[in-house]
Amino acid sequence: MQSHLTAASPANPSELEKESFLHQGMRLPFILIVLCFAAWGLAGNLTDPLVSVFGSVFSMSAFQSSLVQFAYYGAYFALAIPAAWINSQLGYKGGVLIGLLLAATGGFLFYPASIVMTYAVFLVALFTLAAGLSILETSANPYVMAMGPRHNATRRLNFAQAFNPIGSNLGVLLAAIFILPHVNPATAVDRAALSQQELERMQSMELQAVMGPYITLALLYIVIAIAIAMVRVPKHKGLMADRKKEVVKLPGSRLDRLVKNRRYSFGVIAQFFNVAAQTCTWTFTLHYITENLGVNSTIAGYWLQASLLIFLLSRFIMVGLMGRFDPRMLMTLMCVFGAGLSVFAVISGGVAGAVAIVLLSACISLLFPTIYGIALGGLGQDTKYGAAGLVMAIVGGALLPPLQGWVIDMTSARVSYLVVAGCFLVIVGYGVYVLRNPTPVSTSAEDIA
């Protein structure tokens, strides 16, 4: 009897959700996909400290070293549409497997990069890694939503996303333990005074430390991919590719509708600056801490770890607050608070400024899913293509860090956080806009999946 219940059945909602959270036989596939959420979070925040690391190893400016984020988030932008095509042809499971294998390839490329000891080769490895993660993330989100009944698809996705910051914290911890302690504190002047042989020996040791965690990460992706490939996934509607319905094309009329929908188009802009604010905040935390507190990169890494712990805790707190307050208002207030903290960090410096930088993660924690949900509201048949646009907005994480790196080169790490303040203010503008306009009919789980 219970297997025939639907969201419209008169059964108790809480009992229904508890008994039919997943389709029959989907528990193990769901657990494995949830591991993917943690896995791409681990890679993303393992990469953040590399901006500082490569800046030291190759004696580069902050602008040059910030190309790490340009390569990483640029891959997300470049692979969004190909990922949609892969899902339409092979289904979500096929997309997940291709994403994992491509990401593993990127991780293995760190080995030849550490031998060649050329910055450009590391950027190629990072781009390949992120390209795989872009396909993985684009596939895993709707896959999770399709693994159970439509009535609790959003709850199921929120549960899976909660594991992403857990992976993020592990990534920063791994960097703090296995990478940052092996970066020689020698300055650019000190390195210039070394002989070519001594410099290459020092760089080799540092880059070997960088390589290790990424090789391990690649092996983890291979193991997860093998496990997912071996697990039998029961056939349920929504889990298989429908080539007739999922051909990737964007008719002009649909594009016109999306562009002219201000709630959506402004939402894409807000998502661009949200990802930019998040990436800039975490990428240059090490620069801010080392410059203002006079500590080494290892100690600064633990400040970044604290920042991500705040992010993790705040995500659950914000979910609770959204049960009491309008998410639009909460988003707007947290971004006002974020802009204020950024300006305070610029003015204050020292420990107080460092604490402000750490607290920015609380302001960021609710933004991605909140903007995502608000912008997709009421799109109906355009929802899938609208979702692709919001994924492509991740390119903000590629374009703004080089700008902040340039500001650091011209001024200081403190002043550079005015860039982050500007990002928050753009999202404040979006929050004010959606508060002043009626909320359209919310998008259904079916539309999204």
C-alpha positions in Angstrom: 0.0 0.0 0.0 2.6 2.5 1.0 4.6 2.0 -2.2 1.6 3.5 -4.1 1.4 6.7 -2.1 2.1 10.0 -3.8 2.7 13.5 -2.6 -1.1 14.1 -3.0 -2.0 11.1 -0.8 -3.8 11.9 2.5 -1.0 10.2 4.5 0.9 12.0 7.2 3.6 14.1 5.3 6.3 13.4 7.8 5.6 9.6 7.8 5.5 9.6 4.0 8.9 11.4 3.7 10.5 9.1 6.2 9.2 6.0 4.4 9.8 7.1 0.8 12.9 9.4 0.9 14.4 7.3 -1.9 13.1 5.0 -4.6 13.4 1.3 -3.7 17.0 0.1 -4.2 18.5 3.6 -4.4 20.1 3.8 -1.0 23.6 2.6 -2.0 23.7 4.7 -5.2 22.5 7.7 -3.2 25.3 7.3 -0.6 27.9 7.0 -3.4 26.6 10.2 -5.1 26.6 12.0 -1.8 30.3 11.1 -1.6 30.7 13.0 -4.9 29.4 16.2 -3.2 32.1 16.0 -0.6 34.7 15.0 -3.2 34.3 18.2 -5.3 34.2 20.3 -2.2 37.5 18.8 -1.1 39.1 19.6 -4.5 37.8 23.2 -4.6 39.2 24.2 -1.3 42.4 22.2 -1.6 43.0 24.5 -4.6 42.4 27.8 -2.8 45.8 27.9 -1.0 47.6 27.1 -4.3 47.3 30.8 -5.2 49.6 31.7 -2.3 51.8 28.6 -2.8 52.5 29.2 -6.5 53.1 32.8 -5.8 55.9 31.8 -3.5 57.3 28.9 -5.5 57.5 30.7 -8.8 58.0 34.2 -7.3 55.0 35.6 -9.1 52.7 38.5 -8.4 49.3 38.0 -6.8 47.7 38.6 -10.2 49.7 35.9 -11.9 49.1 33.3 -9.2 45.4 34.1 -9.1 45.2 32.5 -12.6 44.8 29.3 -10.6 41.2 30.3 -9.9 40.8 31.5 -13.5 41.7 28.1 -14.8 39.6 26.3 -12.2 36.3 28.3 -12.5 36.8 28.9 -16.2 36.5 25.2 -16.7 33.2 25.2 -14.9 31.9 27.8 -17.4 33.4 26.1 -20.4 31.9 22.6 -19.6 28.4 23.6 -18.5 26.8 23.0 -22.0 28.9 19.9 -22.8 27.8 18.4 -19.5 24.1 19.0 -20.4 24.7 17.2 -23.7 26.4 14.3 -22.0 23.5 13.9 -19.6 21.0 14.0 -22.5 22.9 11.2 -24.2 24.1 8.9 -21.4 21.9 9.8 -18.5 23.0 11.2 -15.1 25.0 8.1 -14.1 27.0 8.4 -17.3 27.6 12.0 -16.7 28.8 11.3 -13.1 31.2 8.6 -14.3 32.7 10.7 -17.1 33.1 13.7 -14.6 34.9 11.5 -12.1 37.2 10.0 -14.6 38.1 13.4 -16.2 38.7 14.9 -12.7 40.9 11.9 -11.9 42.9 12.6 -15.1 43.4 16.1 -13.9 44.7 14.9 -10.6 47.1 12.5 -12.2 48.4 15.4 -14.4 49.9 16.9 -11.3 52.7 14.3 -11.5 54.2 15.4 -14.8 53.5 19.0 -13.8 55.7 18.5 -10.7 58.5 17.1 -12.8 58.3 19.7 -15.5 58.0 22.4 -12.8 56.2 24.8 -15.1 53.3 26.9 -13.9 51.4 26.6 -17.2 51.4 22.8 -16.9 49.9 23.0 -13.4 47.2 25.3 -14.9 46.4 22.6 -17.5 46.1 20.0 -14.7 43.8 22.2 -12.7 41.6 23.0 -15.8 41.3 19.3 -16.5 40.4 18.5 -12.9 37.8 21.3 -12.8 36.4 20.3 -16.2 35.6 16.9 -14.7 34.1 18.4 -11.6 31.9 20.7 -13.7 30.5 17.6 -15.5 30.2 15.8 -12.1 28.4 18.7 -10.4 26.0 19.3 -13.3 25.1 15.6 -13.3 25.0 14.9 -9.6 22.5 17.6 -8.6 19.6 16.5 -10.8 20.6 12.8 -10.3 20.1 13.2 -6.5 16.7 14.9 -7.1 15.6 12.0 -9.4 16.5 9.3 -6.9 13.3 9.6 -5.0 9.8 11.0 -5.1 9.3 14.5 -6.5 7.7 15.8 -3.3 10.9 15.6 -1.3 13.4 16.2 -4.1 14.5 19.6 -2.7 15.0 18.1 0.8 17.0 15.3 -0.7 19.3 17.7 -2.6 19.8 19.9 0.5 20.8 16.9 2.5 23.4 15.9 -0.2 24.7 19.5 -0.4 25.4 19.5 3.3 28.3 17.2 2.7 30.0 19.7 0.3 31.4 22.0 3.0 32.5 18.9 4.9 34.7 18.1 1.9 35.7 21.8 1.8 37.0 21.7 5.3 38.9 18.5 4.7 40.5 20.2 1.6 41.8 23.1 3.6 43.0 20.8 6.4 44.9 18.6 3.9 46.5 21.8 2.4 47.4 23.0 5.9 49.0 19.6 6.8 50.5 18.3 3.6 51.2 21.4 1.4 51.7 24.6 3.3 54.3 23.3 5.8 56.5 22.3 2.9 56.5 25.7 1.2 59.9 27.4 1.9 59.4 30.8 3.5 62.2 32.3 1.4 61.2 35.5 -0.2 61.5 36.4 -3.9 64.7 38.2 -3.1 66.1 35.2 -1.3 65.2 32.9 -4.2 66.8 35.2 -6.7 70.1 35.0 -4.7 70.2 31.2 -5.1 71.9 29.3 -7.8 69.8 27.8 -10.5 70.5 24.3 -9.2 69.6 25.3 -5.6 66.4 27.0 -6.7 65.3 24.0 -8.8 66.0 21.7 -5.8 63.9 23.9 -3.5 61.0 24.2 -6.1 61.1 20.4 -6.7 60.5 19.7 -3.0 57.7 22.2 -2.8 55.9 21.0 -5.9 56.3 17.4 -4.8 54.3 18.3 -1.7 51.6 19.9 -4.0 51.4 16.8 -6.1 50.8 14.3 -3.3 47.3 15.3 -2.3 46.1 15.6 -5.9 47.3 12.1 -6.8 45.5 10.8 -3.7 42.4 12.7 -4.8 42.6 11.2 -8.2 42.7 7.7 -6.8 39.7 8.5 -4.6 37.8 9.6 -7.7 38.7 6.3 -9.5 37.5 4.3 -6.5 34.2 6.2 -6.3 33.7 5.8 -10.1 34.3 2.1 -10.0 31.9 1.7 -7.1 29.2 3.7 -8.9 29.8 1.8 -12.2 29.4 -1.6 -10.4 26.3 -0.7 -8.4 23.0 -1.6 -10.2 20.7 1.4 -10.4 17.0 0.4 -10.6 15.2 1.9 -13.6 12.9 4.8 -12.5 11.4 7.5 -14.5 13.7 10.6 -14.6 17.0 8.6 -14.1 17.4 7.5 -17.7 18.4 9.7 -20.7 15.5 10.8 -22.9 17.3 11.8 -26.1 14.2 13.2 -27.8 13.3 15.6 -25.0 16.8 16.4 -23.8 18.5 17.6 -27.1 20.7 20.5 -26.0 19.6 23.6 -28.0 18.5 27.0 -27.0 15.9 28.5 -29.3 16.0 32.3 -29.7 12.5 32.6 -28.1 13.6 30.8 -25.0 16.8 32.8 -24.7 14.7 36.0 -25.2 12.4 35.0 -22.4 15.3 34.3 -20.0 17.1 37.5 -20.8 13.9 39.6 -20.4 13.0 37.9 -17.2 14.6 40.4 -14.8 14.2 38.2 -11.8 16.2 35.5 -13.6 18.8 37.6 -15.5 19.5 39.7 -12.4 19.8 36.4 -10.5 22.5 35.2 -12.9 24.4 38.4 -12.3 24.0 38.0 -8.5 25.2 34.4 -8.7 28.2 35.6 -10.7 29.2 38.0 -7.9 28.3 35.5 -5.1 30.8 32.9 -6.5 33.2 35.8 -7.0 32.9 36.9 -3.4 33.3 33.4 -2.1 36.3 32.6 -4.2 38.0 36.0 -3.5 37.4 35.7 0.3 38.9 32.2 0.6 41.6 32.6 -2.0 43.1 35.7 -0.4 42.6 34.9 3.3 46.1 33.6 3.4 47.4 36.9 1.9 45.4 39.0 4.4 46.4 36.9 7.5 50.1 36.7 6.7 50.3 40.4 5.8 48.4 41.7 8.8 49.3 39.3 11.5 52.9 38.5 10.5 52.4 34.7 10.6 53.5 32.0 8.2 51.3 30.3 5.7 50.8 27.3 7.9 49.2 29.4 10.7 47.3 31.3 8.1 45.9 28.0 6.8 44.3 27.3 10.1 42.5 30.7 9.9 41.1 29.6 6.5 40.1 26.3 8.2 38.2 28.3 10.8 36.5 30.3 8.0 35.3 27.1 6.4 34.0 25.7 9.7 32.0 28.8 10.1 30.6 28.2 6.6 29.7 24.7 7.5 27.9 25.6 10.7 26.2 28.6 9.2 24.7 26.6 6.4 22.7 24.5 8.9 21.8 27.6 11.0 20.6 29.4 7.9 18.4 26.5 6.9 16.8 26.7 10.4 16.3 30.5 10.1 14.7 30.1 6.7 11.9 28.3 8.4 11.1 31.5 10.3 12.2 34.3 8.0 11.7 35.2 4.3 14.8 33.9 2.5 14.9 37.0 0.3 15.2 39.2 3.4 17.7 36.9 5.1 19.9 37.0 1.9 19.7 40.7 1.7 20.6 41.3 5.4 23.5 38.9 5.3 24.9 40.6 2.3 24.6 44.0 4.0 26.5 42.4 6.9 29.1 40.9 4.5 29.7 44.3 2.9 30.1 45.9 6.3 32.6 43.2 7.5 34.6 43.6 4.3 34.9 47.4 4.8 35.8 46.8 8.5 38.6 44.4 7.5 40.0 47.1 5.1 39.9 49.8 7.8 40.9 47.7 10.8 43.5 45.2 9.9 45.1 43.1 12.7 43.3 40.4 14.6 39.9 42.2 14.4 40.2 42.4 10.7 41.2 38.8 10.5 38.1 37.8 12.5 36.0 39.9 10.1 37.4 38.0 7.2 36.6 34.6 8.8 33.0 35.8 9.6 32.4 36.5 5.9 31.9 32.8 5.4 28.7 33.1 7.5 27.3 35.7 5.1 28.2 33.5 2.1 26.8 30.3 3.4 23.2 30.7 2.3 23.8 32.6 -1.0 24.3 29.9 -3.7 21.1 27.8 -3.0 19.1 30.9 -2.2 19.9 32.8 -5.3 19.5 29.6 -7.3 16.0 28.9 -6.0 14.8 32.6 -6.3 16.1 33.0 -9.8 14.5 29.8 -11.1 11.2 30.6 -9.5 8.4 30.5 -12.1 10.5 29.7 -15.2 8.4 26.6 -16.0 9.5 25.0 -19.2 12.6 27.2 -19.3 13.9 25.9 -15.9 16.5 23.5 -17.2 18.1 26.0 -19.5 17.9 28.7 -16.8 19.7 26.3 -14.4 22.5 26.0 -17.0 22.9 29.7 -17.0 23.2 29.8 -13.2 25.9 27.1 -13.4 27.8 29.2 -16.0 27.7 32.1 -13.6 30.3 30.3 -11.6 32.7 31.9 -14.0 32.7 34.8 -11.5 35.1 32.7 -9.5 37.5 32.9 -12.5 37.3 36.6 -13.4 37.2 38.5 -10.1 40.2 36.9 -8.2 42.7 38.2 -10.8 41.2 41.7 -10.2 41.6 41.3 -6.5 45.2 40.0 -7.1 45.9 43.1 -9.2 44.6 45.3 -6.3 46.9 43.5 -3.9 49.9 44.1 -6.2 49.0 47.8 -6.5 48.0 48.4 -2.8 47.7 45.7 -0.1 45.7 42.6 0.9 43.6 44.8 3.2 42.5 47.2 0.5 41.8 44.4 -1.9 38.7 43.3 0.2 36.9 46.3 -1.2 36.4 44.0 -4.2 34.5 41.6 -2.0 32.5 44.4 -0.5 31.4 45.4 -4.0 30.3 41.8 -4.8 28.1 41.8 -1.7 26.5 45.1 -2.6 25.5 43.8 -6.1 23.7 40.9 -4.3 22.1 43.4 -1.9 20.7 45.1 -5.0 19.2 41.8 -6.2 17.7 41.2 -2.8 16.0 44.6 -2.8 14.7 43.9 -6.3 13.1 40.5 -5.5 11.7 41.9 -2.2 9.9 44.7 -4.2 8.5 42.3 -6.8 5.9 39.6 -6.3 7.1 36.1 -6.0 6.1 34.0 -9.1 4.8 30.5 -8.8 7.7 28.4 -7.4 9.4 25.9 -9.7 8.5 22.3 -9.2 10.9 19.5 -8.5 9.8 17.9 -11.7 10.8 21.0 -13.7 14.3 21.0 -12.1 14.9 17.3 -12.4 
